[in-house]
Amino acid sequence: MVAYVRRVAAPTSKLTASGSFTTAAAGAPARADTVTAAAPPTIDVVWLLRNMLHTSTRPEKGPGLGYLPARWLDGELLTGALRSLGRQSGTQLLGFGSPQGFLPLRQQLQTRMAELEIGATPEQIVLVSGITQAIDLLARIYMQPGDTVIVGDPAWFQMFGRFASQGARLVGMPYTPEGPDLDALEALVETWRPKMLVINSVLQNPTGTSLTAAQAFRILRLAEQYDFIVVEDDIYGDLCPTGYPATRLASLDQLRRVIYLGSFSKTLAPNLRVGYIASALDVTQAVADQKMLVGMTSPELNERVLYRVLTEGHYRRHVERLRARLDGVRDKAARMLERAGCRVFTAPGAGMFLWADTGVDADALTAAGHEAGFLLAPGSLFSPHQSPTTWMRFNIANCGDPALPAFLADYVEGVARRGAAISGGDS
Ligand SMILES: Cc1ncc(COP(=O)(O)O)c(C=O)c1O
């Protein structure tokens, strides 16, 4: 079928004076996670994020985008909630709010987590401005210079810089089409004795894999044995239909060692900026304190909007529609990629991403895509050591532009032709 992501070695990264992170394994300067005055036009995390936000109005040109097109989402869910809020007195919004966030929303999240068999009281939940902030808070609380955090290789790139900025060493756990390579994980924890593992357990970004119960159990066993914290990022969970084979670590561990993160950026609106952290009470306290130190509270207006959407709106029906829509384009996108000469890592039955081997340097293809008006997401950015790769992440909701297959096929064939001409000339 399809190949392993070819990185089993344990690259490490450290923070440079400029705030970028470098890999100890490669020893080469890596991409900056910070904006500098004269930033070179390199394809890096900031470049991708900046372009993602600019491409949002033309999603058909953005197979590299990390979120669903606005026309797939339901603005009426938000405006309905806002109208309903507008009928109330605004007096409650005039203070600072509570450090842990709007209590009725936390109670609502308790009910949602109970449906996933995760037991959490509202006191164990802190609302945050998305998982991006959750990761930043956890990095600040737990990471000291020289500590190791294990992340997926590949994984969601934005968290790498947050850990590196605390001086943490990033170590990559490879993935197979069946999920994280747990033999490799065992070797990594044995070598690096990490303080934390961060894992996107369900419909992982970018591979689309989800943990089986056996994998989840083995990860928790390793966490016990080597005494590390497990941070479970479940941002894509609502895209997972009932009965889909996916196990949440928190449902097995019940928030003893696992810190569980959720968000509504992918299903409701990325700009709502409401996410949450559920954890053991001592962790909750530390998170709430850190949140207060960094930014006081989170915007209660947004939290009240989300509360109304969950309690009065048709959120469930909306996510069912999203899943059906994704189901309608997944195979088409995979076939398009294969016809263009790419090899799909695995074919998940849910979610919004396909991870594919283009056979050509992904950064160069991204640069060519940029010229042609397409925003692509090169696999190099999804690796904690950010070295060159031929892999790329595709958002299946944004693969429908009729010019995309021709662009990909022409580029991939062009590189193959030039390669053949060079090797032919050599002989
Ligand atoms: C795995 C993962 N976690 C977190 C995020 C960001 O979450 P939020 O918008 O809640 O900050 C993303 C967005 O791409 C993601 O893919």
The ligand as an ORCA input file, in Angstrom:
! r2SCAN-3c Opt
* xyz 0 1
  C      -4.293     19.675     15.236
  C      -4.655     21.125     15.410
  N      -4.720     21.662     16.629
  C      -5.040     22.951     16.817
  C      -5.311     23.787     15.747
  C      -5.656     25.238     16.002
  O      -6.737     25.323     16.859
  P      -7.428     26.670     17.330
  O      -8.003     27.362     16.133
  O      -8.450     26.206     18.300
  O      -6.377     27.504     17.971
  C      -5.268     23.268     14.445
  C      -5.527     24.140     13.303
  O      -5.117     23.912     12.208
  C      -4.935     21.904     14.286
  O      -4.874     21.343     13.072
*
